[in-house]
Amino acid sequence: MKDLADFGFEQVPAEEKASRVGEVFSSVAERYDVMNDLMSVGLHRLWKQQALRLINARPGQQVLDLAAGTGDLSIGLAHQVGKQGHVVMSDINADMLSRGRDRLLNAGVVGNVDYTLANAEQLPFLPRQFDRISIGFGLRNVTRIPRALAAMREALRPGGKLVILEFSKLYLQSLQPMYDLYSFRLLPLMGRLVANDADSYRYLAESIRMHPDQPTLQQIMEDVGFEDCGYTNLSGGIVALHYGYVY
């Protein structure tokens, strides 16, 4: 029987998911930052600031930012670790990584950041290389979440910390009908009008619904060996911050 993976509401062969997700993000890369502001009414900036406070990288530490996109977290992490520290900004998609690299260079972030194309399930790093790993709005796009989390754990040093910022499940159920209307009607419409790509934003809405809820994701993290795991809901559970440690 074929190994299948969720691609939004569609089931596809697992070996095809990464390339199909890649097509989505190559399509939206040029308008990614504009659409983020529109989709979240600017809230994504506050969510990322809360993620950075939770990551709390220290001067001199080694940090990996996975699914880094256009670099919002990477910029903040580079400032946290300082010139004596080091950030690896990584993404599986070359178009997104290129835009992120240009953005960091334009912001004057140089000297303590490297750029690496990498699949989160097969990280090309040494074991116990990093003090912190972050992944913002990318975990739901990986093919096998447990495998990716296990790879992240392997790359963390004892005392290291993983922080995941991801869309999650509303706990304010009264808002669900409005949220569904926004996700499945308005979001694709914005994608068509602003990015000339309704299908990619329809996939993004569907991928959010297929992502494990907060307790399920915490259990997966614990199952692969993370300790002292927990999560904090943001904006009624639209987004959650998950964290776990390696000892």
N, C-alpha and C positions, 0 to 999 in steps of 0.2 A: 504494500500500500504506500502511495506517495506521501512524503512528508509535506504537509500543507502549512501555510502561514496566513494570518489575516493581513489583507491589504484593504484597509477600510472595512466595509461590510462584505467584501469579496474574499473568497478563499483562493489562494494561488499556490503553485509549487514553491516550497521554501527557498529553493535556489534562485527563484525569480524575484523575490521581494526586494532585495537590496537594489537591483537595477531599476525596478519600477519606482521605488522611493527616490532613487537618484534622478530619474526623469522629472519627478514632481519638483524637486528642489532646484534642479537646473532651470526649470521653467520659471520658478518664482524668484530666483536669486536677485534679479535686477530690481524688483520692486519689494523685496522682502522687508526692509526696514519700514518703508511707508505703510505696507499692509499691517505690520505688527502694531504700529501706532493706531491705525484705523480700527483693526479688529478688537483691540483691548481698550480703546479710548485712552491710550497712554499708560494703562495700568501695568503693562509688562515691565516698564522701567522700575516701578515700585517693587514688583515681585522680584526682579533681579537684584535690587538693592538689599532686600530681605535675605535673598540667597547668599549674597556676599557677606552679610553679617554673620550668617550661620556657618559658612565655610571658614571664615576667620583665619585665613592664611597668615602666617607670621613672617617677618623679615628673614630672608635667607632660605625659606622652604622651597621645595620642589612641588609643583602643582601641574596636574593634567586637566585641561578643559576639553571634554569630549563633546561632539556634536556642537561645536562652538559657533557655527553659523557666521554671522558678521561681527562677532567678537565682543558683545556687551560684557559678558562675564570675564573674558580674557583681559580686557582693559582694566577692570577693577582688580582682578587678581594680580596683574603685573604691578599695580601700585601697592598692593598689600605686601608682596614678597620683596619689593625693592630691588635695587641693583645687585645685591648679593644673592638674591633668589632667582628662580627660573620657572617660567610657565611654558608648557607645551600646548599650543592651540591646535586642536585636531578636529577634523571632520572627514566623513567618508566621501563627501561630494567636493570635487575640485573647484566647481564654480563658486560654491559658498565659501570655501577656504580662501580662494583668491580674493573675493570681495572683503572677507574679514581681514586678510593680511593688508590689503590696501588701506582699509579703514584704520587699523592700528598704526601703520606707518604715517598716515596723514595726521593722526592724533599725537604723533611724536613718541609713540611707545616703541622703543628700540633697545636692543642690547640684552634684554632678559626674557625674550620670547622667541621660541622656535615654532615652526609650522610643519605639521605632519598629516598626510592623508592616512587615515586608519579606520578600519572596521572595528567597532566596539567589541565584537565577539572574538576578535583575533588581534589583540593589541601587540604592536611590535616594540614592546619595551621590556626592560629587565624586570624580574621579580623584585618587589619591595623597592621600587624606584621613587615613588611619590609619597609626599606627606598628606596631600589632599587630592581628591578627584572630584570634579563637578561635571554634571551633564544637565543642560538646560533645554527642555522641550525637545529632547531627542530620543529618550528611552523608548517611547511608544513606537518609534519607527524602526527599531532593530528587529531582526527576524526572530531571534531566540533570546528573550529577556534573561532567563536564568544563566545562560551561557555568557552573556555580556556582563552580568553582575559578578559572576565568578572570575572573569578576566580582570575586572576592576579590583576585586579583592586581592587577587594575586599580585597586582601592580602596586598595592599600598604597603607601606612600611608598618611595622608594629606601632600602634598609637595613631595610625592614619585614619582619615575620615572621608567618607563618600557623602556628597550632598546631591540630591536629585531634585530638580525643579521641573514639574510636569503638570499638564492638565489632568484633572482628576474627576471625581464624582461629587456632584452637588449634595450637600446634606440638608439644604433648605429646599425640601421637595416642592413647596409652593411655587418656587421659581422655575421648576423644570419645564412646564409648557412654554414659557417665554424663552427659556434658554434653547429649547429645541427649535423654536421658530427662528431664532437668531442663527443657530448653527447650520440649519439645513435649507433655509430660504435666503436670509440676508447675507450670510458669509459667502456663498457661491456667487451671489449677485455682485457683491463688492469685488470679488476676485475677477469677475468678468469685466466690470467697469474700469477697475484700476490697473489690474495686471493682465487683462485680456486672457484670463485662464480660470474659468469657473470650475473645471473638473479637478484641478489640483486642490482648490480650497474645499471642494466637496469631500475629497479624500481626507484632508486634514481634519474636518469635522467628524467624519466617520471614524478615523483613527483614535480620536479622543474617546469616543463611546466604547471602543473595543479595548481600551487600555485597562489593566487591572485596577480595581478600586483601592482605596487607601489601605485597608487591613490586608487585602490580598498581596499587594506589593510589599508591604512590610514582612509578611510571612515568607515571600520568595527571597527577600534579602537575608532573613534569618536562616533559611534553608541552605543558602550557599555559604554561610559562615560569618556573616556580619553580626556584630554584637551591639547591645544597647541601642537597638533600632527604634525609631519613632518617626512621627510626622506631625506637621502643623498645617492645618487648612488655611488657605487664603481666599478672600472674596467668596465666602460661603461654600468653599470646596471646589470652585471652578478650577483652582490650582492648589497643589499641595507641595510642600517641601518635605522630602524624606531624607533621613540621615542614618548612617550606621558606621561602626568603628571596627578596626582590626587591632587585635591585641596580641 
